[in-house]
Amino acid sequence: MKNKIDFSTQPYFPYHFVVLGVVFFLVSILISLMKTIVAAILFVFGIIFITTNYRLTIDVKDKWYKEHLWLLGFKIGKAKPYQKIEHIYFNKLRRETEYGFVARLTSRKVIYQGYLKVADDEPIFIGESTKEEPLLKKGEKLAKNLGVEIRKNY
């Protein structure tokens, strides 16, 4: 069992911004010899869009966790103590989104979300996915390191 567990829970920027970050990064490499200032700016924004994410760090030995934003190596967030992690649980949600002003389009999808149940505290978000398998693998690995069981609420 590890003393400190650190993993990404979800990206900070939506998927479209991550793709834009990859484009900025590649364009900055292509124009680096011609326009160095523009290339440097695009490079920095590309790296920020690609790598910024929400993370969770759990210190099993000293019993604290930290939900934080990882931005260029800086961890923005505060550590909180916990008494005991009881279990990991997963929820299955059905999301419905409507698009359009005149003609309404409805999009429906299933989302799986995972949480850590901490004694006498609010649950800690560990991730979400449109597919059950990747989230369960993440939960199983975390459960093994924390020594807790997994529950499905569906």
N, C-alpha and C positions, 0 to 999 in steps of 0.2 A: 504494500500500500504506500502510495506517495504521500509526502508531507504537504506539498503544494500542488494544486491542480489548477491549470490556467487554460481556458479554451474560449473560442469565439462563439457568441450566441447568435448574432445576426449582423449583417453589414449595416453600416450607418447610412450609406446612400442607397437609393433604389437601383435596381439592375441597370436601368438606362444610363445612370451616371457612371457606373462601373465600366460599361462599354465605352462611354465617352472618355473616361480616364485612360483606357487602353488606346483609344484613337489619339488622344493628346500625347501620350507617351511615345507612340510610334512616329507621329508627325514631328515631335521634338527631336527625335533621333535623326530623321530624314533632313530636317532643315538646320541642324546644329552647326554646320559649316557656313551657311549663308547668313542666317539671322540668329546670332547667339543669344540675345536678350529674349526674343520671342520664344526660342527653343527652351531656354531655362524656365521661363514662366509656364509654358505648356508642360514641361517635364515635372515641375513641382505640383501643378494641379492634377496631372495624370497620376502621380504617385499618391496624392491625397485621396483622390476618388477611388483608386484601386485598393488601398490598404486600410482605410479608416473603418473600424468596426466596433461593435459593442462586445465586451469580453466579461467573463466571470472568473475570478480567482478565488479559490477556496483553500484555506490553510487548515488542514485537518488537525495538526499538532496543537496549534495555538487557538483553534476554534474561532476563526473569523472568515468572513467572505467579503469580496469587494466587486460590486457591479460597476464597471467603468467603461469609458470611451477611450479607445486606443487611437491616438492621432500622432503620427510621425514619431512613435516611440514614447510619447508622453501618455501616462495613465491618468485620466481625469475622472475622479470618483472618490468616495470615502469608504473605508473599511468598517464593517459592522460585526459585532460579536454574535455568536449563536450558541445556544445550549446543546442542541442535538439535531441532526438531520434524520428525520424519521423514515422517509421513503422518497422515491421518484415516481411521479405520476404523469400520465399522458391524457390529453383531452382531444376529442375529435369534434371539430367545428365545421358548420356549413356556412360559408360566406356567400352573400349575394350582393352584387354591385350593379347599379344601373348607370348607363351611359346615354348621352344624347339629350338634346333640348326638344326637338320636335318628335322624331322617331325614337322611342325608348328601346334600348337594347339591355338585356339582363344577362349578366355573367354569374354562373354559380360554380363554386368549387369547394372541395373539402380540404381543410387545413388541420394538420396535427400539431399540437403544442405540447412541450414538455416543461415540467416544473419540479423543483426540489421542495418538499414539504419540510419546513423548519419548525421545530417546537415553539409555540407561543410567538409566532411571527408570520408575516405575510409570505406567500410562496415566492420562490426565486425562479425566474424565467431562465430556461436553459436552451431554448431554441424552438423553431417551428419549421415545418416542411409541408409541401403538398403531397409528399410520399411518406408512408409510414416507416419503411425500411431504414432510410438513413438516420432518422431521428431515434429509432429503437437501438440501432448500433451505437450511437452516441450515448444513449441512456444506459445501455448495458456496460459499456466501458466505464462510465462514470460510477455506476452502481458497484462495479467490481472494486474500484479505487476507494469508494466511500464505505463499502460494506453494508449497503442497504438493499432493500427489495424494490422491484418495479411493479407498478400497478397501472392498469389501463381502465379509464373511466368511460368505456364505450363497449 
